[in-house]
Amino acid sequence: MDQLKITLLQAYLFWENIDKNLQNLGLKLAAIRESTDLIILPEMFNTGFTMNAAELAEEMEGKTMKWMKEKAHYFNAVITGSLIIKENGKYYNRLIWMHPDGSYQQYDKKHLFGMGGEDKVYTSGQKKLRIELNDWKIMPAICYDLRFPVWLRNNEDPYDLLLVVANWPEKRVHHWRTLIPARAIENQSYIIALNRVGHDGNEIYYSGDTTCIDPRGNVVYYKRDEEDLYTFTIYKSEVEKVRAEMPFLKDSDPFKLI
């Protein structure tokens, strides 16, 4: 299928308040008035980016997973975002890819943000995730992963869309706005990087700057500072056209992470 219809929710997150976030996000999603294939929420969408995992972590059958199942079924669309999961005595910043039928796939954040102490609380994931949706190959990643091009490199089982969910502070937004188009151009793929807005409980400000860049490096969508619910369509034929016109990927250095 050439087209993929995507709904982004750049939202304010209530600090460490799972019930209030799920209620608020549900109210905002209720404004969707057209069919969509994929709904994207920020990193740690039910808590904000917190190290208080011991108090806020949920099991895989917890209330947030049930909420995601309900929303995916209601909208007949995949819904994705990350949350804090406790499993086998460890905590993970885990992205859930929830299908309308209640089945799901998961990705645990590989690169943990040491400057914020994330590596002291959470366990790093070790496996990439490749997902197929409507004939699109998609690779999800989480926030700090954006800084590591080797992990995201499109050199095996090529993806068409790189998806990054984040809580990326405004004080480093120049890096965010530089790295996003770089990842799109070097991997000849679309990239969608979705951030949150507003202050968190540590008085860190997030300006959003949610962005979609096409494989040529052109801006498809960009929004700063404000909450926004936006649905748009991207086209796989554009990926194929760019790769046919400029076959750079075949000349990339072959390597595999150990």
N, C-alpha and C positions, 0 to 999 in steps of 0.2 A: 504494500500500500504506500503510495507516494506521500500522502498527507498525514501529519500527526497534529492533533489539536491539543493544546496544552493550556492549563489554567494555573497561573501563579498567584500565590497569596503572600504578599509582602506585608507582614503584620507586626503590631506591637505585642510583646509577650509580657504577661504578668509574672513578676519574679517569684519563682518557686511555688506557684499556685496552679496545680494541675487541673483542678475542677474549674477554676475561672478561665483558664486558657482553653480548655476543651469547649466550654460553653461559648466563649467569645469567638473562637475559630469556627464553631458550628454555625453561629449566627451569620458570620461573614460569608461562609460557603453557601448559605441558603440563598444568597443573591445571585448565584449562578443560574442563568436563564437559557442556556443552550447546552447541547451535548458536548462532552469533552472526553478525551482519551486518558488524560493524565492530569492529576491535581498535585501540585508541589507545595509543601510546607517547609519552614526553616529547620535548621539544626536545633535539636532539643526544643521542639515547638511547644511542648507542654510544661516547660519549667524555665526556659531561658538557660544560658550557658553557665552552669553552676558546678561547683566541686562538691556539693552536698549530696553526694550519691547515696550515702547510707540512709538518709531520710526520704529521698525522692525516687529511688529506683523502683521499678515495677518488674514483676515476673512476665514471662511471655504470654500469659493468659490474663494479664491485668487490665484495668479499666481503659487505658489508652489503646491497647491493641483491640479491645472490643469496640471502642469508638471508631477506630480506623476501619474495622470490618463493616460497621454500620454505614459509614459514609461511602465507602467504596461500593457497597451494594446499592445504596440509595441513588448515587450518581451514575452507576454502571460504568465506573472508571477506576483506573488504578489511582491510589493515593499514596504519597510517599513523603517522608520526613524522618528525622532522627529523634530518638528519645533515650533515656537512661534505662538500661536493662541489667538486672542482676541474674547471673546464671552461674551455677556451680561455685558460689562464693566469690565471684568476680563481678566487676562492674564494666559495662561496655557502653560506649556512645554508638548506638546501633541504628542504622538506617533500615527502615522497613518498607518493602515494596508490596503493598497490599492489593490483591486482585479483587474484583467484584464478587467472586465466588468464595472469598474468605481464605483462599490459599495465599501464601506470601513467600518472598525471598528476603534475604537480609545481607547487610554489609556492615562490618564493624570497622570503625575509623582506624585507618592504618597509622597516620601521623598524628600523634597526640601533642598538644600545644604545651611544651615545657615551660614557656614563660608564664603561663597561667596555672601551672601545677597540674594540668590534666594528666600528665604521665605518672603522677604520684597516686592518682585515684583510680584511673581507668586502665583496662588492659587493651593493648593494641591488637587490632585485627591483622591477619596475615594473608588473607585471600582477597583477590579482586572479585568483582561481580560483573558479569555480562548478562544483560537481560534483553529479551526480544519482545517487542510490543508492536503489533501491526506491521511486521516485517522490518521494523527499525531495530538496530542493535544499539543498546544504551549502556553506558558505564556510569554508575553513580559514585560520587565521592563526597567527602565532608570537609568543609572549611579549610583547615590547615593543609590538607592534601593538595590544595591548589598550588602550593609553593614547590611541589616536588614533581617535575616533569617526567622523570624516569618512571615513577609509579603510574603516571597517566599516559605514557607514550603509546601511540596508536601503531604498534609494530607487530602485533599478533592478534588474530581474531578482531580485525578493525571494527571500531564502533562508529556510528553515525552521529551520536549525540553524547556529549559529556555533560553530566548533570552534577552540580555542586550545591549542596545546601549548607547554610552558614549562619554563624553569629560573628560577623567580621566588624571590629570596631572602626568608627569613623576616623580615628587618628592614624590608621594605616590604610585609608581608602585609596591613596595613590597607588599602593602596591596592588590592591584589589583590581583597580581599573586598568592597570598595566598587564597583570598576569592573565586576566580573562581573555582578551583578544589574542595574546600570545599563544595560549593553549589551543584556541580555535584554529589559528593560522598554521601552527606547526603540526597539528593533527588532522587538518583538513576535515573538520567536523563542525557541526553546530556545538555551541556551549550555552547552557543556561546556568547562571549562578544566582541563586536566590538567597537574600539576606533578610534580616529582621530590621525593625526601626525602633527608636526610642531608647530611653535609659534603662539599664538593668539595676539590680539591687546593689551593685558596686559603683553606681553612678558613672558607668561607662556608656557612652553614647554610640548608637548604631544608626547610621544614616541610610541604610537600605542599599541604594545603588544597585538594586537587582538588575541584571543584564542578560540579554540574549544576543549572541554574536553568530553570524553565519560563517560558513567555511571560507569565505573570502576576507573575513575580518570586518564586515559591515555590521552596524548596530541594527538589530531587529526590534529590540525593546530596551528601554532604560527608564528607571524611576528612582528618584531620590527623596528621602526625608518623610514621605507620606505613606500611609497604608494604601495598598492597592490590590484589587482583585481584577485580574486581566486574563482574558482568553484570546489566544491567537493560534495561527497555523504555521507550521514549518514544513519544508518539502524535501523529501529524500532525493529527488531528481537534481536538486541543487548540489548536494554532496557529490553525487555521481558525476555531474558535469564538471565541477571543479577538479576532481581527481583525474578525469580524462584529459582536461586541458593542461593541467600542471601535475604530472605524475611524480611528485616529490617523495611520496611515502616509500616507493620501491627503492629509493636510494638511501634510505635511512640506515643507520648502523644497527646491525642485528645484535641483540643482547637479550638475556633473560635475568630477572632478579633471582638471586639464590634464596 
